[in-house]
Amino acid sequence: MINVYSTTFDKVKKFDNGNLDMMDEPESKYFEFFCGDIDIGFFRLRYKNGVINHGNNFVYENQRGIGWGNKIFLVSLNVIKIVFPNVNIICVQVHEDNKHNIYIRNKQFGIDNRYIETEEPNRFGFMERAREVDDDYKEYLYYDTIDNLWNRNKEDINKIEVKLK
């Protein structure tokens, strides 16, 4: 069973290695997750106008390489349905150089739901990058409805029991 707890920005900010672009803002909610009593990692959800921006996926160093990176999003879908029952669209933004994350998101969202984003804030009004946007800025923005994402990934979601505490 995966246990998910709401946590604070102050608790997780120590893990920002410069690549997470963590932001302390009112619409951000951080969640830490555990398998039994083993700390696995955390993720951030931001809600605005019926849209969830999913980000700051982080697996603690001692849990890397065993598949948790693939499961963070699936775990979060359970949390989203409980914490944000009025959500319609879920989006994830990925830097063009993050090949591993692109592979995962192509599978979870489908390649047809991948768009190029060249400006900030993104089309849903979320600032993703903590650095300045320059002429070379390009990220992939994945988005789809929660129902489509749930149905596309339901086989994998059903393998994970999630409890929000």
C-alpha positions in Angstrom: 0.0 0.0 0.0 1.2 3.5 -0.9 0.5 6.1 1.9 0.4 9.7 0.8 0.7 12.6 3.2 0.3 16.3 2.6 3.6 18.0 3.4 5.1 21.5 3.3 7.4 23.3 0.9 9.9 23.8 3.7 10.2 20.1 4.3 10.9 19.2 0.6 12.9 22.3 -0.6 16.1 20.8 0.7 16.0 18.3 -2.1 16.0 20.9 -4.9 19.2 20.2 -6.8 18.6 23.1 -9.2 16.6 21.0 -11.6 13.3 20.8 -9.7 12.4 24.5 -10.0 10.5 24.3 -6.8 8.3 27.3 -6.0 6.7 28.3 -2.7 3.3 29.7 -3.9 -0.2 29.5 -2.5 -1.6 27.2 -5.2 1.2 24.6 -4.7 0.4 21.6 -2.5 3.3 19.1 -1.9 2.7 15.4 -1.1 5.1 12.9 0.3 4.5 9.2 -0.3 5.6 6.0 1.4 5.5 2.3 0.8 4.6 1.0 4.2 7.0 3.0 6.4 9.7 3.5 3.7 10.0 7.1 2.4 9.8 7.0 -1.4 9.5 10.6 -2.6 7.3 13.6 -3.2 5.4 15.5 -5.9 3.7 18.9 -6.3 0.1 19.6 -7.4 -1.0 23.1 -8.4 -4.7 23.9 -9.1 -6.0 26.8 -11.2 -9.3 27.1 -13.0 -10.1 23.4 -13.3 -6.5 22.5 -14.3 -4.0 20.6 -12.2 -0.3 21.1 -13.0 1.7 18.1 -11.8 5.3 18.6 -11.1 8.4 18.3 -8.9 8.4 14.5 -9.1 11.2 13.4 -6.8 12.3 9.9 -5.7 14.6 9.8 -2.7 18.1 8.6 -3.7 17.9 5.3 -1.8 14.7 4.4 -3.8 15.9 5.2 -7.3 16.2 2.6 -10.0 13.3 0.4 -8.9 10.4 1.9 -10.8 9.0 4.6 -8.5 9.6 7.4 -11.1 7.1 5.6 -13.3 4.6 5.3 -10.5 4.6 8.8 -9.1 2.0 10.1 -11.6 -0.2 7.1 -11.1 -0.2 7.6 -7.4 -1.0 11.3 -7.8 -4.1 10.5 -9.9 -5.7 8.9 -6.9 -4.8 12.0 -4.8 -6.1 14.4 -7.4 -9.5 12.7 -7.5 -9.8 13.2 -3.7 -8.2 16.6 -3.1 -9.4 18.3 -6.3 -12.7 16.7 -7.2 -13.6 19.4 -9.8 -10.4 19.0 -11.9 -10.9 18.6 -15.6 -7.5 18.8 -17.1 -4.1 17.5 -15.9 -0.9 18.9 -17.3 2.8 18.1 -16.9 5.7 20.1 -18.3 9.0 18.4 -19.2 12.3 19.9 -20.4 13.2 18.8 -23.9 16.5 17.2 -22.6 14.8 15.0 -20.1 14.6 11.9 -22.3 13.7 9.5 -19.5 10.7 11.6 -18.3 9.6 12.2 -21.9 9.5 8.4 -22.4 7.3 8.0 -19.3 5.0 10.9 -20.2 4.6 9.6 -23.8 3.3 6.4 -22.3 1.1 7.9 -19.7 -0.4 10.8 -21.7 0.1 9.5 -25.2 2.2 11.2 -27.9 -0.9 12.9 -29.3 -1.2 14.9 -26.1 2.3 16.3 -26.2 2.7 19.9 -27.3 5.7 22.3 -27.5 5.7 25.1 -25.0 8.1 28.1 -25.7 6.8 30.7 -23.3 6.1 31.1 -19.6 3.7 31.1 -18.1 2.4 28.1 -20.0 -1.0 28.1 -21.8 -2.7 27.2 -18.5 -1.1 30.1 -16.6 1.5 28.2 -14.7 5.1 29.3 -14.3 7.2 26.1 -14.6 10.8 27.3 -14.9 12.5 29.2 -12.1 15.0 30.6 -14.7 14.5 33.2 -17.3 13.0 32.1 -20.6 15.4 32.8 -23.5 15.3 32.3 -27.3 16.2 28.6 -26.9 13.6 27.8 -24.4 11.5 24.8 -25.3 9.6 22.3 -23.1 7.0 19.7 -23.8 3.6 20.2 -22.2 1.5 17.1 -21.9 -2.2 17.5 -21.0 -5.4 15.6 -21.2 -8.6 15.1 -19.1 -8.4 13.2 -15.9 -10.9 10.6 -17.2 -8.8 9.9 -20.3 -5.7 9.7 -18.2 -7.4 7.3 -15.8 -8.7 5.1 -18.5 -5.4 5.1 -20.4 -3.5 4.0 -17.3 -6.1 2.1 -15.4 -4.3 -1.3 -15.7 -1.3 0.2 -14.0 -3.4 2.3 -11.5 -5.3 -0.8 -10.4 -2.0 -2.5 -9.4 -1.3 0.3 -6.8 -3.3 0.7 -3.6 -3.2 4.4 -2.5 -4.3 5.8 0.8 -4.3 9.6 1.4 -3.7 10.4 5.1 
